[in-house]
Amino acid sequence: MKATAGALALAMMLTGCAVGFTLVEPRRTAIGDLYTVEPQIPWSSIKAGKMELWTVDGPALEAIRFINGIGDGEAGFEGREKEKQPKFRKSMTASEIMEFVVDSLTMLGFEKIEAKGLRPETFGTAQGFRFEMNFVTRQGLEGQGSVVGGVVKEKLYLIIYSGARAHYYPKHKDHVERIIQSIRMQ
């Protein structure tokens, strides 16, 4: 049975182990088959379906989620109730994609999500979008996030950075911004 990224993160939080994680060295790294990025520091990585999650301090504290190539009619994230998850449509506007991301993250356990600041942003060489968000985890931890994405060849690609507002989100924010700026289409 395919484990979800959320279930994997929860299991690792509870057991304190890093089963299934691999090291991402600070050198140019392929993300799916569309683009590469350049991390400046080592990250731990785990993959589930079309999502690759990177973390330094643990997924409950901060994480980058690379969502790779969601096709028309597909759900955004792996999950228990995939049939109930929102579906991406290739005709969506940036504001509809923002709502899609918020609804998808709600299914993963993010609560009280407040998305704001939707604006155009390049995604590698593609025209994309960006927005920020505030949220609360089921455990009551206040979090912050940034979402950058684009629709390339009729598929949705996202980079979602989220973390605990108090320390971990700002701790790696500059690293994540450099990762986003380093996107090179393959």
N, C-alpha and C positions, 0 to 999 in steps of 0.2 A: 504494500500500500504506500502510495506517495505521501510523504510527510509534508506539511505546509511549513513555510518559513516562520510563521507565527508560532506554530507548535514546536518547531526546532528551537526557536529563541527561548520560549518558555521552559522547555526541557533543560536547556543549557543554564538558564538562570537558576533553576531549582537544583540542578546537580553540580553546577560549577565546572562542568567539563566543556571541552571544545571539540566534541566528536563531529567529524565531517567538515570542519573548517580547514582551509588551506591558506598558506601564506601568499600574499600579494607583495612582491618586491617593489621597491620604489624605482621602477623603470616602465617604459611604455608597455601598456597592457591592453589586449583586445577585450572589448565588451561585446559579446555576441559576435555577429558577423558584419555589423554596420560601421563600427568606429573603434578607435583606440583612445586611451587616456593616459596621462602621466601622473601617477601618484608620487608625492614627494617623501612620503613616509611609508613604512610597512603597514599593511592592513590584513585582517583575517577575512576570508571570503567563504561563503557557502552559497550553493545554487539550489533553486527549487523552481522547476518549470521554466518560465520565461523571466524569472527574477534572479538576480545575483545580488546578494547582500554583503556589504563590506562593513567592518567595525574595527575599532581599535580597543575600546574599553568594554565592549559587550553590547549586544543589540538592545538591551533594555535601557542603556544609557545614551548611545548614539549609533546611528547606522546610515549608510548610503544604500539605497535600493535602486539598482539599475533595472528598469523594466524594458525588455527587449522585444520589439516587434509584435505588439498586440494587433491582430488582424480584425477586420470588420466582423462584428457579431461575437467577438471573444470577450471573456471576462478579463479584468485587469490583473488580478492576482490569484494565486492558488488559494484554495480555502475549502472549508468543510462543506459549505452550501453553495457550491459553484453555480448551480442553476439559478439561485436567487441573487447572485451578484450582478451589478450593473454591467452592461455590455458596451463596448466601444463601437462607434459607427464612424466610418471614414469621412462622413460629411459633417462631423461635429465642429463647431466653432471653438475657439480657445476658451470662452466662458463655459461652454458645455463640457469641455474636457476637464476644466477645473472642478465642476460639479461631479463629474465621473470619478475623478481622483478622490475627492472628499467622500463620496459614497463608498468607494472601494476601500479606503482606509478605515471607514467606520465599520465595515465588515471584518476588518482585521483587529478591531478592538480599540481604535483611537476614538475618543469621546470629545464632545463639545468642540468640534473642529471649527475654527474661524479662519476662512481663507480670505486673503486680501492682496491688493496690489498687483492685480493681473496686468501684464504688460508684454509687449513684443521683446523677444530676445533670440539671438541666433543660437542654433543647436548645431555646432560644427559649421558646415556650410549651408545648412537648411534654415529657413525662417521658422522660428519657434515662439515660445512664450515662457513666462516665468511668473510665479506668485509665491507669497509667503503664507505661513499658517501658524496658528497657535492651537494647542490641543491639550487634553488631559488623558493620561493612560487609565486603564481600568483600576490600576493600583493607586491612582490619585496623584501621580507625578505630573507636574506641569511641563509641557514640552513646546518646542518651537520647530519649525521646518521651513525648508525652501524646496520648491519644485521647479525644475527646468525640463522642457520637453519639446518635441516636435513630431509632426506627422511626415514620415519619409517613405516614399513608395507605397502610400496608402496604409502604412502601419504606424502605430503610436510607439514612441520611444520616450522614456521618462528617466530622470535622475531625481530621486527624492532623498533629501538629507533631513534627518530628524534627530532630535536629542533633547535631553533634559535641559530646560531653560536655565537653571541655576548655574551650571558649570560646563557640562559636556557639549552642548550645542555651540557655544562660543569657542570652546577649546579647539575644535577642528574646523570651524567655519572657513578660515583662510585656506586651509588645505583643500577643502571641498571646492571653494571658488577657483583655485588654481587647476583642480581636476576638470571642472566644467570648461574653463578657458582653454584647456589643452586638447579638447575633443578634435580628433582628425578622422574624417571619413575614410574608409578603406576602399 
